[in-house]
Amino acid sequence: MNVTRTTLLITLTGRDQPGVTSRLFTALTGHDLSVLDIEQVVILGRLVLGVLCASAGPPDLTAIHRQVTALAADLGLDAEITAGSLAAPRRRGRLHVSLLGSPLSPGAVAAIAGRIAASGANIDRITRLAQNPVTCIEMDVSGADPASLRTELSHEAAQQQVDVAVQRGGLQRRAMRLIVMDVDSTLIRDEVIDLLAARAGCAEEVAKVTEATMRGELDFEASLRERVALLAGLSEDVLDDVRRQLRLTPGARTLIRTLKRLGYRCGIVSGGFTQIIDPLAAELGIDYVAANVLDIADGKLTGRLRGPVVDRPGKASALRRFAARAGVPLTQTVAVGDGANDLDMIAQAGLGIAFNAKPVVRDAADTALTLPYLDTVLYLLGISSDEVEAADVAEP
């Protein structure tokens, strides 16, 4: 049985200064009130402090109003007090809706918020997770079905040219402990096979096959063997040159460094080659690696592979293997990729993220990111840029 209680919403706004919160609650101490909720935000030195209190009996509104307004006047703030009642419990089914843009326009926020309202859901809280070069705000939403809201917001996000992620609230996001990433066009900006092909004089032919494969139009293993065959006779010295040529995706180091600080294990899975990937993994402090092995004889590539091919099923198998080694259930894993051969891995992870991905991957993933910064993955895990920067300062 719900018991209706009288509530008071007290709001103070104005220039921020030390002691506002302490003085407000000191003024309320003499009244028979219980604190239900507190929100405080400071934006460019401007304070918004809201306090929701409840009283079992009729509160002395006159005395409370006199004390709060006098306090506000002394501090140079504006005060507002609203009396009401609290009978209904908070709706269940809380979701996190992350909205990212570079820039993030008022129109995009209006469109996403409008879609949330049209679905019958409510935005309970909004916080900022990042500001530059990507603005990310996170909304706590109640009263919505996750699947239908995700569909609605993904359509609107495409129109507004922003990224939106919808995740269930609760402990699951905080429990993530393993991230596994694709390499080519995800961890790095390049396709290694294309770089090798450029050295072998078959770049255009290989690039066409690579693109069709990533769209899911060709069998990965067959197309990989076909492309590797074109590299026959290439000197193994070229591998060192290609390693030095690799370009990390912006934010890659920040993502890995931050997650390692939080106790995550990090793995990479690649349809590329260990001769290229292993040194990069060692440099970044990656815990687990799965990639293909180029066959080399007499200092030259033979045009063949050694051992099993890391293809679409192989990437999913690597995710499961890494999770077992880390002692982490699949529900506590994150998978990030861009191509069709990442689909099984993304589907099995607790959170599957399509990063600048082909349409078939964006449609299948839990969420999609189109911004060119890999560390935006952190915001989907509830980690703010302020926290990352503070950690970097404390432990450079």
N, C-alpha and C positions, 0 to 999 in steps of 0.2 A: 504493500500500500504506500503510495507516494504522499509525503507530507509537504504541504505548501508552506514555504517560508518567505518572509519578506526579504527582499534583496536590495542592496544599495550598490550602484555602479558609480564609483568616484573616479573622475578623470582629471588629471593635471597636465597642462600643456604650456610650453614656453621654453625659455633659454635653460639649458641644462646646467646644473651646478651641484657640487657635493652636498650631501645631507638631505636631499629632497625626500627620498624614500623613508629614511629614518624619522624625519620630523612628521611626515604624514601618519605613519603608524603610531607614533607617540601620541598624536592628537586623537587617534581612534581608540587608544588603550582603555580609556575610562568608560567605554560603552560595551554593552553585552553583544559583541559581534564575533562571528567566526569568518576567517578568510577562506574564500572558495577559489579564487583565481587572481593571478597578478600577471600583467604584461607590461614590459617597459621597452621602449625603442628610442634610440637617439640617432637622428639623421642630421649630419652637419651641424651638430651642437644644439639641435632642437629636440626637446624631450616630449614624449607622449607616455604618460604613466597611467595605467588603468588598474583599478583594484575592485574586485567584486566581493562584497561581504554579505553575510546573511544573518538574520536575527530571528530567533524563535518567537519572540514577542514583538509588540510594536516598538520600533526604535524611536529615540528622541530625535526626530528629524531636524527640529529647530536648532537644537544644540549642536548637532553634527554639522549642519550647514554653516552655522556661525563660526565654528572652530576651523573648518576646512577652508572657508572663504577668507578668513583672517590670515591663516597660514599662507594661502596662495598669494594674497596681497603683499604679505611681508617678503615673499620670495620673488615677487614680480611675475607670477604665473597666472594663468587662467584656470578656473575650477568649474567643474560641472558635476552635479549629483543627480542621479536618476533613481527613483524608487520603483520597485516592481515585485514580481514573485517568481519563484523557481519551483515548478511542479514536475516538469518532464525531465527524465534523465537524458543525458547526452546520447545522440544516436550512435549506434555501433557501425562497424564496417569502415574504419578510417583508412584513408589512402594518402600516399605522398604523391603529389603532382609536381614534377620539376619542369620548369619552363626556362629555356636557354635561348639567347639570341646575341648577335654581335653585329649591330646593336639590337637592343630589345625595345621595340617601339610601344607607345601607349596603345596603339591600335591592336597590336598583337596580344597584349595583356587583356584588353577589353574583349577581344574575340574569344580567347580561351576561357576567361571568367564567365562570359555569356553562355558558352557551351556547358560549362559546369552547372550554372544556374538552370539552364533549360532541361538538364537531365534530372532535376529535382534534388540535386546535391547542394551542400552548403560548404563554403570556404570558412573554416574555423580559425585559421592562422596563416599568416604569410611571413616568411623570413627570407633574407638575402644570403645566398651562399657564395656568390662571386660577383665581381664588378668589372674587372678589366683583364684581358681583352674581351672576355665573355661575361655577360650578365646572366646570372642564374638566380631565379627566385623559386622557393619551394612553398607550395600550398598544402596545408593539412585539410583534407576534404572528407566530409562524412555524408553518409546516406546515398552512396553511388555504387553501382555494380562495376567492378574493376574492368571486366572484359568490354562491356558496352561503352564505358567512359573512355577506355583506351582507344577504341575504334573511332569514336566521335572526335576526340582530341587530335588523333593522328591526321585525320582529314583536314581539320582546321589548321594544324601546324604546317602542313604542306602548303596551304594557301597563304599563310602568313610568313612563310620562310623562316620558321623557328623550329626548335626541337622541343618535344614534350615527352616526358616519361611518366608513366602511371605505375606505381608500385603499392603493394599492400603495406599498411602500417604494421606496427608491432616490432617484435624482436628479430625477425628474420634478417632484415638488412644489416643490423649490427652484428649478426652472427657470421657474416661472410668471412672466409679465411683463406681462400685460394683463388687467384686470378690466373687464367690461361688465355694467352693472346696468340692470334695469328701473327705472322711476321711481315710478309710482303704486303705493302699498301696498308698496313695497320701499325705495327711497331716501327716500321721504316716506311719511307715514302716511295721506295723503289720496288720493282719486281726483279729479283736477282737473276732469274733465267733470262730476262730481257737484257740485262747488263752484260751477261756472258755472251749472249747472241750477238750483241753489238761488236764484241771483240772477235767473234767468229765470222762476221760478215753476213749473218742471216737474221738481222734484227727485225726487219719488216715481216718476214714469214713467221717468226716465232711470236712476235707481238700479237698478230692476228689470232693465232691459236690460243695464246694466253687469255686474251679478252673473251673469246668464245667459251673457254673453259670456265672462267670465273662467273660467267652468266649462267652456267649450268647447261650449256648446249652440247658439250663434249664430255666424254668419260675422262676423268682426271688422270687416271693411271696411264691409259693409252696415249693421251695427248702429251703427258709428261715424258714418256719414253720416246715419243716421236720427236719432241723438241730437244731432248738430251742427245739423241742420235745425231742431230745437226751440229753438235759441239765437238764431235770426234776430231782429234788431232790438236785441240787447243792446249797450249802449254799450261801446266799447273801453276806457273808463276803468275798467270793472269788472276788466279784466285786471290792472291794478296792485293793486287791492284783493285779488284772489285770490292774487297773488304774495306779498303780505305775510302772507296767512293760512296759507300752507303750513307744515307742521310736519315737520321732518326726523325720520326714524326714529332712536331712541336709538342712539348708536354710529356713526352715518353719518360724522360729521366725523372721528372717530378712525380709522375704517377707511381713508378716503381719505387723510388726513394721513400715516398710517403707511405705506401702500403707496407713496405718492409719495416718501417718504424712502428707500424701498428700490429706487427706480428703476422702479416700475411705471408704465404708462400706464393712465389711467382713462377709460372711456367710459360714456355713458348712452344708452339707447334707449327711446323712449316712444311709446305710442299717444296721448299727450297732445299738447301744442302748443308750438311753439318760442317763441311770445310769452310763455309762462309758464316754460318750461324753460331757455332760453338765459341769462337773468340768474342763475338758480340755479346753473347750471353754471359761469359766470364766477366767482361768489362762492366756490365750492368748489374751483376750480382743475381742473375736469374738462377732459380733453384733447379728447375727441371727443363729438359730440352728434348724434343722429338723432331727429327728432320730426315731427309733422304741423304744417301751417301753416294757421291760420284765415284765411279770406278776410274782409277788412274793406274797407268802402266808406263814405265820408262819415262816418267815425267810429263805424260800427256793424257788428256781425257780420252777414254776409249769410246765414249758415246753410249755407255751403259751405266746402269745403277747397280749397286751392291745391296743385297738384303731386301726386305719387304718395303713397299712404297707407302709413305705416309700420305694417304688420300683422305677422302671424306670419312669413311669408317675408321681409318687409322687415327684421325684427329680426335674422334670421340673416344676411341680406345685409350689414347694418350691422356685425355682428361680424366677418365676413370682410374687409370694407373697412377697419375700424379696425385689424385685425391686419396687413393689408398695409401700411398707412401706418406702423405702428409697427415693421415688420420682424420680426414675431413669428409663428411658426407656430401654427396653431390648437391644437396639443397643449399650448402654453404659455399658453393663455387660460383665464380663469375667467368664467363667466356666472351671474348671479344673477337670479331672477325668481319671480313668484308665480302667473301666470295662464297660460291655455292658449295665448295668443299668444306666450309665451316658450319654448314647447316646442322649436321648431327651433333656436333659439339655444342653449338648454341642451344639446341633443343634440350640437351641433357643437363645443362648447367642450371643452378638455382636462379641465376640472372643472365640471360643471353642478350648481348648488346651488338647491334649491327653498327659498325663504324665506317662512315662514308662508303656504304655498301651498295651492292647491286640490288635492284628492286626485289628479287626473289628472297634475298636475305633480310631486307627491311621488313617485308611482310611477315616473315616467320619469327623474327626476334621479339623478345619482350619489349625492347625499346630500341630506337635508332638515333644515332648522333650523326649530324651532317657537318658540324663545325670542325675545322681542321686541327683541333687540339686534343691530344689523347688524354690529358689530365682532366678533361671534363667528365671522365668516368668517375672521378672522385666525388663529384657533386651528386651523382646518382646514388652514391653510398652515404650521402648525408655529411660529407666532409667539406668544410668551407675553405675558400682560398685564404681567409684570415688565419685559420688554424694551420694551414700548410706553411704560410709565410712565417708565422710565429715559431714553428718547429724548425724551419731553416735557420732562423736567427739564433735560436737556442742551441742548435746542433748543426753547424754548417758542414 
